[in-house]
Amino acid sequence: MHIVTQWEMTEPNLFAFRAYGLNVVVVSGALVRAKCLEQEGLALILGHGIGRFIGGSPSDEAGYACTGQADHFSAGYIINQTFYGNSTPYLKSGIKQVCELFESIQKDNRGGSDRCEEPSIACRIQSLKDAQSGKNLPYCAGAPVPGALQLLSAQALSVADTAGLELAFNLPLKASTVTDVTRYTITPVSSVLTAMVDPLDPTRALLTVRFPQDVEQEFSIAVSNLRASDGSSLDREHSVVNFRLVEASSI
């Protein structure tokens, strides 16, 4: 882990990224110079940067822990481990200082557009305080919801004995769970050859399938162990749909 201070940066901020095989945390000089931040607040913010790499799920497609998860991990684990035996008052002061820093953020820049990448400032504060009190990550910060993902429909176009099959879901999909072809069961028995998330619509999965010769019959597809991009699991009551093939010259 490489932590670098860019003293010439005039906006209080922190960046975490991978470069040349290294995990890098860049702290702006303005952040270090912020009057509201002392050792406790800076430690909590640095913990957020470290948490981006090792904070776990929920995470984005690049593998970085979501913003609120990094906050929660910093407050709930890194501060406790770093200041073991004296972490409670340290964390209390750190959260107070970070909240004061957040108060300086203008209303239009207070986030809320994306639970993972850009949760609201109010949600980030809740994530810190929930970690302080031993609670789990709040939903607003990307916490997965059991059974929230639902399979809505399936549409197919046949090309000879191979077809493109489009599955529609209610939430964006986690790509790493979609590509495993063993997670799809088609009746009558058919072979799923490939599976991927639609690059134009993350709520849809695109499959190529080898079907039996009789394209007139009705099929059903059951999916299992898929996850939404926020980690939410599949609703078993909404994991099977029926469809028919439509003959066409191209997918």
C-alpha positions in Angstrom: 0.0 0.0 0.0 1.5 3.3 -1.1 0.1 6.5 0.6 1.2 9.7 -1.1 0.4 13.3 -0.1 0.0 15.8 -2.9 0.7 19.1 -1.0 -0.1 21.3 -4.0 -3.7 20.1 -4.4 -6.1 22.8 -3.3 -9.3 20.7 -2.8 -9.7 18.5 0.2 -10.0 15.0 -1.2 -8.6 11.5 -1.3 -8.1 9.1 -4.2 -7.5 5.4 -4.2 -6.5 3.5 -7.4 -4.3 0.8 -8.8 -1.3 1.7 -10.9 1.6 -0.5 -12.2 0.4 -3.3 -9.9 0.4 -1.1 -6.8 -2.4 0.0 -4.5 -2.1 3.8 -4.2 -3.9 6.2 -1.9 -3.4 9.9 -2.7 -4.2 12.5 -0.1 -4.5 16.1 -1.1 -2.6 18.8 0.8 -5.9 20.7 1.3 -7.3 17.7 3.2 -4.3 17.5 5.5 -4.6 21.3 6.1 -8.3 21.3 6.8 -8.9 23.0 10.2 -11.6 20.7 11.2 -9.4 17.6 10.9 -7.0 16.3 13.5 -5.3 13.0 13.8 -8.5 11.1 14.5 -10.3 12.4 11.4 -7.4 12.0 9.1 -6.9 8.4 10.3 -10.6 7.6 9.6 -10.2 9.1 6.1 -7.0 7.2 5.4 -8.8 4.1 6.6 -11.4 4.8 3.9 -8.7 4.9 1.2 -7.2 1.6 2.5 -10.7 0.1 2.7 -11.3 0.7 -1.0 -8.8 -2.1 -1.6 -9.4 -4.5 1.3 -12.9 -3.5 2.5 -14.7 -6.4 0.7 -18.2 -6.4 -0.6 -20.2 -4.7 -1.8 -17.8 -3.6 -4.5 -17.9 -2.2 -8.0 -17.0 -4.2 -11.1 -13.4 -3.1 -10.8 -13.1 -4.7 -7.4 -13.0 -1.6 -5.3 -15.1 -1.6 -2.2 -18.1 0.7 -2.5 -17.8 4.1 -1.0 -20.0 3.5 2.0 -18.5 0.1 2.5 -15.0 1.6 2.7 -16.3 4.1 5.3 -17.9 1.3 7.3 -14.8 -0.8 7.1 -12.6 2.1 8.2 -14.7 2.8 11.2 -15.6 -0.7 12.1 -12.2 -2.5 11.5 -9.2 -0.3 10.6 -9.6 2.2 13.5 -10.2 -0.6 16.0 -7.2 -2.5 14.9 -4.9 0.5 14.6 -5.8 2.0 18.0 -6.7 -1.2 19.8 -7.6 -0.6 23.4 -8.3 3.1 22.9 -10.4 3.0 19.7 -13.8 4.1 21.1 -13.0 7.7 22.0 -10.7 7.9 19.0 -13.4 6.8 16.6 -16.0 9.1 18.2 -13.7 12.1 17.6 -12.8 11.0 14.1 -16.5 10.7 13.1 -17.2 14.2 14.6 -14.4 15.7 12.6 -15.4 14.0 9.3 -19.0 15.1 9.8 -17.8 18.7 10.2 -15.8 18.3 7.0 -18.8 16.9 5.2 -20.8 20.0 6.2 -18.7 22.1 4.0 -19.8 20.2 0.9 -22.3 22.2 -1.2 -25.9 20.7 -1.5 -25.5 20.0 -5.3 -22.4 17.9 -4.6 -23.8 15.8 -1.7 -24.2 12.7 -3.8 -27.0 10.1 -3.8 -27.0 9.2 -7.5 -25.6 5.7 -6.9 -25.6 3.5 -3.8 -22.2 2.0 -4.5 -20.1 4.8 -6.2 -21.9 7.9 -4.9 -24.1 7.5 -1.9 -25.4 10.6 -0.3 -23.4 12.4 2.4 -26.1 11.6 4.9 -25.8 7.9 4.0 -22.0 8.0 4.4 -22.4 9.5 7.9 -24.9 6.7 8.7 -22.4 4.1 7.5 -19.8 5.5 9.9 -22.1 5.6 12.8 -23.6 2.2 12.1 -20.0 0.8 12.1 -19.4 2.6 15.4 -22.4 0.9 17.0 -21.7 -2.5 15.5 -24.5 -2.5 13.0 -24.3 -3.8 9.4 -23.8 -1.6 6.4 -27.0 0.3 5.6 -29.0 -0.3 2.4 -28.4 3.2 1.1 -24.6 2.4 0.9 -25.0 -0.7 -1.2 -25.8 -3.4 1.3 -27.2 -6.4 -0.5 -30.9 -7.4 0.0 -31.8 -11.1 0.3 -34.1 -12.1 -2.5 -34.2 -8.7 -4.2 -33.1 -9.9 -7.7 -35.9 -11.2 -9.9 -36.0 -12.8 -13.3 -38.7 -11.0 -15.3 -38.8 -12.6 -18.8 -36.9 -14.5 -21.5 -37.0 -13.8 -25.2 -35.3 -15.9 -27.9 -34.5 -15.8 -31.6 -33.5 -19.1 -33.2 -30.8 -19.6 -35.9 -30.8 -23.2 -37.0 -30.4 -25.2 -33.8 -28.6 -22.3 -31.9 -30.4 -19.3 -30.5 -29.7 -16.0 -28.7 -31.6 -15.8 -25.4 -32.2 -12.6 -23.6 -33.0 -12.6 -19.9 -34.5 -9.5 -18.3 -34.0 -8.8 -14.6 -35.3 -6.1 -12.3 -31.8 -5.0 -11.1 -28.3 -4.6 -12.7 -26.4 -7.9 -12.7 -23.0 -8.8 -11.2 -21.1 -9.9 -14.3 -18.9 -12.5 -12.5 -22.1 -14.5 -11.5 -23.7 -14.3 -15.0 -20.9 -16.0 -17.0 -21.1 -19.4 -15.3 -23.3 -21.4 -17.8 -24.0 -24.1 -15.1 -26.3 -21.6 -13.4 -29.0 -21.9 -16.2 -31.3 -24.9 -16.6 -33.5 -25.1 -19.6 -36.4 -27.6 -20.1 -36.6 -29.5 -22.4 -32.9 -30.1 -22.0 -30.8 -27.6 -24.0 -27.2 -26.6 -23.8 -26.2 -23.1 -22.7 -23.0 -22.3 -24.5 -22.1 -18.8 -23.3 -23.5 -16.1 -21.0 -22.7 -12.5 -20.4 -24.2 -9.2 -19.2 -25.6 -7.1 -22.0 -23.0 -4.3 -22.4 -25.9 -1.8 -23.3 -28.2 -2.8 -20.4 -26.8 -4.3 -17.2 -30.2 -5.6 -16.2 -30.2 -8.1 -19.0 -28.2 -11.3 -19.6 -27.4 -12.6 -23.1 -27.1 -16.3 -23.6 -26.3 -18.5 -26.6 -28.1 -21.8 -26.5 -28.3 -25.0 -28.5 -31.9 -26.2 -28.5 -33.6 -29.4 -29.6 -34.7 -29.5 -33.2 -38.4 -28.9 -32.5 -38.5 -25.1 -32.2 -42.3 -25.0 -31.8 -42.5 -26.3 -28.3 -42.5 -24.1 -25.2 -39.4 -23.9 -23.0 -38.7 -22.8 -19.5 -35.4 -21.5 -18.0 -34.5 -21.6 -14.3 -31.6 -19.5 -13.0 -29.7 -20.0 -9.8 -27.0 -18.3 -7.7 -27.0 -15.1 -9.8 -26.4 -11.8 -7.9 -27.3 -8.2 -8.5 -24.4 -5.8 -8.9 -25.0 -4.7 -5.3 -24.7 -8.3 -4.1 -28.4 -8.9 -3.6 -29.4 -12.5 -4.0 -32.0 -14.1 -6.3 -35.6 -14.4 -5.3 -36.3 -18.2 -5.7 -40.0 -17.4 -6.3 -39.0 -15.3 -9.4 -36.2 -17.5 -10.9 -38.1 -19.4 -13.6 -39.9 -18.1 -16.8 -41.3 -19.7 -19.9 -40.6 -18.7 -23.5 -40.9 -19.9 -27.1 -38.4 -19.8 -29.9 -39.0 -17.5 -32.9 -37.4 -18.6 -36.1 -35.3 -15.9 -37.8 -32.4 -15.6 -40.2 -30.2 -13.8 -37.7 -30.1 -13.0 -34.0 
